[in-house]
Amino acid sequence: MSTSTLTERYVEEVVRRLPADQRDDIGEELRATIADTVEARAAADPRSAEREVLTEMGDPVRYAARYTGRPLALIGPNHYPV
């Protein structure tokens, strides 16, 4: 399956928040993961399956944070424990 504009937009949003030396590898990995997941669904409409997969993956900013280990909040639980 070739990646669509929707997948490319998602990947670009993720990789632009990563260190430059990691962008290419993670971008390729992410495209492959999305394509494999869409293909595994064997849906009649690949576009709707792609949209479902990207929705399940969640916000690209949060997805990128998994790779960087950076917090998403300026002031959070580390500064104000419960």
N, C-alpha and C positions, 0 to 999 in steps of 0.2 A: 504494500500500500504506500503510495506517495503521501507525503504530509501536505495538509491543506494550509490555507492562509490562517485558519483559526489555530491550528497546532503551532505554526510558526510564530504567531503573535504571542502565544502562551510561553513558548520556549524563549523567545527574545526577552520577555518580561522577567523570566527567571534568571537567565544568564547575565543580563546587564547588571545585576546586583551581586555578582560573584567576582572574585579576583580574576584578573585577566588571564592568568596562566591556567585557570580551571575551566574557562568558558567553553572552549571547543569540545573538550572531552565530555563534560556534563551535558552540553547541548545535544551531542550525538546520542548519548545514553538516554536522555529524556525523550528525544524523538523516537528512538527504537522502542522504549517502554510504552509510549503512547500508541504507536503503530501496532505493537504486539497485543496490547490490551484490546484495542478496537477490533483487530482481526479475530481474537479469541471469542469475542461476543457473537460473531457470525450473524450479525443483524442484517435484515433486509435492506436497511438504509444506513450505509457507513457514515454518512454525515451526522445523523442523529446519534449513532453509537459514539462517534468522536466527541460530540458535545457532552454526552453523558460521562464519558471518561474524564474529560477536562473538568467538568463540574465536580466529580468525585475527588479529583486531585486537589481541588480547592484553590484558594487565592495564590497566585504565583509569587507574591511577596512573601507569604508565609512558607511556601515551598522552598524558596531560595534561602530562607533563614535556616532551614534544616542543614544546608551545606556549610553555611558560614558560622553557625553557632552564636550569632549575634542576637541579642534580645530585640524584640519588636517594640518595646516600650522604653522611653527615656528614663522614667522613674517607675519602678515596679516592685514586685515582692522582695527583691534582694535588698531594697532600701527600707521597705516598710513591711516587715514580717507580720503575719496575722497574730 
